[in-house]
Amino acid sequence: MAITARKLTPLFQVFDMRRSVAWYRDVVGFEVVHTHEPDGHLHWASLKLGDAVVMLNSKSEDDVQLETRETRVEGHGDVTLYLDCPD
């Protein structure tokens, strides 16, 4: 029996939070709904466009680059999918 899912929300790990949020907001047209930046660093953001919601999460602090695209391990360890289910 299949589960009942009301929505699916992806969480993307990004290298540059401020640049990524700006792209989703300014180029694609998403609205920034929530952010988490308790120490002045933008760690997480939720964005919405119509019924579509995406979340972005920083792979590192704003001033620290832990990984680059060249050293990234291939695969999907940088995406998490959240299913909203009634139970």
Rosetta blueprint (number, residue, H / E / L):
1 M L
2 A L
3 I L
4 T L
5 A L
6 R L
7 K E
8 L E
9 T E
10 P E
11 L E
12 F E
13 Q E
14 V E
15 F L
16 D L
17 M H
18 R H
19 R H
20 S H
21 V H
22 A H
23 W H
24 Y H
25 R H
26 D H
27 V H
28 V H
29 G L
30 F L
31 E E
32 V E
33 V E
34 H E
35 T E
36 H E
37 E L
38 P L
39 D L
40 G L
41 H L
42 L L
43 H L
44 W E
45 A E
46 S E
47 L E
48 K E
49 L E
50 G L
51 D L
52 A E
53 V E
54 V E
55 M E
56 L E
57 N E
58 S E
59 K L
60 S L
61 E L
62 D L
63 D L
64 V L
65 Q L
66 L L
67 E L
68 T L
69 R L
70 E L
71 T L
72 R L
73 V L
74 E L
75 G L
76 H L
77 G L
78 D L
79 V E
80 T E
81 L E
82 Y E
83 L E
84 D E
85 C L
86 P L
87 D L
